[in-house]
Amino acid sequence: MELWKAPVADLVQSMRNAGLARAFIVSNSDGDIRESHPVLSEVAQALRADGRDFDGHEACFFEIGRESSHLLGAFIHRTRRGQGAGGLRNWFYPTVEDFIRDGLRLSRGMGHKNALAGLWWGGGKGIVARAPETDYRDAELRRRIYSDYGRFVTGLKGCYITAEDVGTTPEDLEHVFHSTRHATCIPPRFGGSGNPSGLTARGVVVAMEAALHRSGLGDLRGKTVAVQGLGNVAGFMIEELLRRHVKRVVASDISKPVVEQAVARFDDPRVEARVTGPSDLSILAESCDILAPCAVGAVLNSSTIPTLQAPIVCGAANNQLEDPARDAELLHERGILYVPDFLANRMGIVNCANEQYGVFDGDPAIQAHLDRETPWGVFQRSLEVFERAATSGRTPAAEAELLADELSEVLHPIWGHRGYQIIQHLVDIGWDRLPPLAPDGDSEA
């Protein structure tokens, strides 16, 4: 398993040594895994043996960017409800394993999120693997990376639809959109819905209200909320919390400039923001009514869960549990009500998933997810999951996954399992042997 544990650069070099710019791993309905080239045999072997993150994912596509030389990935979970849809993450991964596992977990989470939200989309996720010691503030480098990614998505012929995620900005999506039509969250001047962070924050706050309601703790008025991370979503979330008259918000971030901006932005005695080191997880142990992880994933684990002092955990970060089954049980044993991230943070994809049907302020199809009556809205769906968990004795996380799995098996009412058909078409035409699309738009078969 040398390549599995090696730096991502080793996978890129192994592909180049084999004369490859593209590669894939696909699985069929029986769960049999097939790699496009022996260079991926170790990765495929690791997935066959994995019982945690690989969940019958239909495909993992890889391409070395023609202009940027970065490794680009598209991970697709299930496409029975529709094409794989999910944001594009720009992140550094120490090893190939970290890169692959994050793509698998994020795409599965997107599939669950889309299904629970009642959207006719499957699970997908895009990743740009950052190179070490590279300045990603360089505008020209970002143009090359995201133009490469747009062409990569075009080459996938619509089995994956990309959007904005961590490390990717609305301006970056412009470059993606210039190279593909298979993108959402595009800037408003191109007819898109733009940055979804504000709506995502509102959805998480509604999920908090559902958890408080279930716990018999009233509403957010007078409550203390601890927030890990002060990114875009967390900033909007704090605004929402202040509007709901919380007593106090305690927040932390590893970036001093981000903390300083937050202090200046809110200028409110109810908000306390502090700078912490990268390995400082003390915010998780803050005494509060609600803990809101809004930074990176896997922060809730066997080491941190025993330190929690909150009866409710509900945040915006994806993949908050390091080991979903184990850590959900640990939270349950401690009597902590955990709102699964893919249940709470759906509004980003809700905002942009269907923008091809038009975009306008106050769209009732979007607002319905935030009210208290819509059966598939954040509030009622959360209560449904809590009730199912109480009846079955399972954790809310396990029950949410079971419900999402049930819903993800429902075929798209018009197009059926079209995403999988496109994946099979790409395999049949030898997609991996075709060169990446050129900047001038030269096409392939």
Order of alpha helices (4+ residues) and beta strands (2+ residues): alpha-beta-beta-alpha-beta-beta-beta-beta-alpha-beta-alpha-beta-alpha-alpha-beta-alpha-beta-alpha-beta-beta-beta-alpha-beta-alpha-alpha-alpha-alpha-alpha-alpha
